[in-house]
Amino acid sequence: MFTNCTKIKKFWVNIFSIISKVTNTQLEPDPKLIILGILELNQTFRITQRNFIDYSLITGKKLILKFWKGPTAPTIKMWIIEMTETLNVERIRFSLLDKQELFVGTWSPFIDYLKGQNSSAQEPD
């Protein structure tokens, strides 16, 4: 359901490409990780990286469920929009918990990634 369809596989490849860039690691789409959140034993991540991976996968699964009965699959642009909305809610939540450092550690690499994408999109050909 979450990994078998060709369109969905492409969606996950795109998500994992972004996760790899944001966490500065090489992470491949794996059904165990996507469905159950199980990482390989030889993979170690900081808690902030693991938090980002978890948010990323939950958001991907949420979008797949939204499109489950339709003929189209979610796009990476939809995922980025959904992640940005999650980021904004999490900023408030972490602030209320007085855990801004954890927010910054979890989300700053993604914010930097988005800034890089926006600046490269605005460069002339």
N, C-alpha and C positions, 0 to 999 in steps of 0.2 A: 504494500500500500504506500509506504513512504519512500521507497527506493527503486521499485521495479520498472516503472514506466520510463520510456526514453526521455520524454519531456522533463520528468521529475529528476532523472539522473543529471541532466544538463543543469537544472536549477541547483542541485546539490553541489555539482562541480564548481559552479560560480560562487556559491556560498563558501565552500571550503577554500577556494582561491583567496577570497577576502579574509577569511579567518587566518590563513597562513601568513598573509601579508601583515595583518594587524598584530598577530602574536609573534611574528618573526620566527616561525617554525614551518615545517613541512607537514601538513596534515592532509591525509587523503580521505575522501568519502568512504565511510565504513558503516554498514548497516547496524553493527553492534553499538557504535558510537551514536549514530543518528537516532536509533529507536530507544536504546537503553542507557545511553550516556557512558558506556564503558570504553575507556581508553586502553590502548595496548600497555602491557606492563613496562616496556622500555621507554614509555613517554612520560616525561615529568613536566608539569606546568606549575607556575606560581598560581596562587589562589585567584589573583585578579585575571590571569589568562583563562583559568578554568571557568570563572564566572562569565567572562565574555563568550567563551565557547558555548556554555549552557544557554545563555540568552540567545545566541545566534541560532542554535538548533531548535529551541522552543519556538522562536519566531518563524523559522522555516516550516516546522510541522503545523503551526497555526495557519499559515498561508495555504499550505496544501489542503488542509481540512476545509478552508473557506471555498476552495475551488474544486473540491472532490467530485461533485456531481456535474460539473460543467465540462465543456469540450476543451477548455484552455487550461494551461498550467500557470501558476504564479511566475512573475518575472523577478529578476534580481533587483530591478528598480523598485518594485513593490516591497521587497525584503528590506532594502535600504531605507525606504520611507518608514516602514514599520519599526525598524531598529532605531531610527531617529526619534520616533514617538516614544519608544521604550526608554531611550536615553533620557529624554526630558522628564518622564515620570520618575525614573530612578534618581535623577539629580535632586528632585524634591524629597524623595524617600530617604536618600542618604543624608541630605541636609538635616532633615527632621531627626534622624538617628545620630547626628553629629559624627558622621563617618565620611567626611568629604575626601579624606585620603584614599579610602577604599573606592569611592566613586572615581576619583582621578586615575587611580591605578587600573581600574577596570575599563573605563571609557575613553581616556585620553588617546590611546593608540588608534581607536576607531575614529575619533574626532579628527586626529591628524591625517588619517587615511582619507576621510571625506574632504578635508581641506585640500589635500594633494589632488584628489579627483576633480574638484572644482577649479583649481588653478590650471590643471592640464587641459580641461575642457574649454577654458577661456583663451588658451594660447592660439594665435593665428597659425594657419597652415603654412 
